[in-house]
Amino acid sequence: MVRVDIVKAGVYSDINPMLKVNKRSPACIQNVLFTCRTSLFVVRRRPIKVLRWSTPPPGYFILNTDGSASDLSAAGGGVIRDNQGWIVAAFHRFYGSGTNNLAESRALLDGLDLCSQMGIRRIAVRVDSNLVASWYHYNRNIPWRVLRWWQKIRHLAQDLDLIVSHAYREVNAPADFMANMGLSSRSDRNFLANFPPHLVGLARLDRMGIPYLRCA
């Protein structure tokens, strides 16, 4: 029978004849594991990144775009802000049947097209798809399924001053919200005023510098 004696200090002094546990013993954990016939294993903790939305270079507007796909349906959305973080326009689109890569590509195209219509030429573009950023910088081959949209992106980009970069999805939350709105509403819409309250709230948090935490 296992006998447990509890001393006044609250330390278990004797568990059984095979195992002596002493709080001063550096090997007590190894003893417990040996008795239980198990072993130690290393738990690698993923580092945490602290992310914040950052303003674009002086004189540039910032365009965040995102795509969303679910149940063979695809949609996209985006937000255009000035270099202080204030929203000047937002949009969502429903593309019908399609993949996430198609949604990401078409959302970028629609965002650039909206900027062009508004007379915005200097744009810092941020997308949370590494593939889209790589395709823009010619780092990867573009699949034929989305090539037609990229031909339009290239053509439109000729008249724009673009800085295209990847952004983590945590700091792309406003664009993600607009893409999901397009998917849920299955509709197309531009916002030049009376922006959705949730979108306004997300943009306010970005301007305040509220951090996002990401497990790298």
Beta strands, then each sheet from edge to edge (+ up, - down):
strand 1: 5-6
strand 2: 12-14
strand 3: 48-51
strand 4: 61-70
strand 5: 73-81
strand 6: 87-97
strand 7: 122-127
strand 8: 161-166
strand 9: 189-191
strand 10: 212-215
sheet 1: 1+ 2-
sheet 2: 3+ 10-
sheet 3: 8+ 7+ 4+ 5- 6+ 9-
end
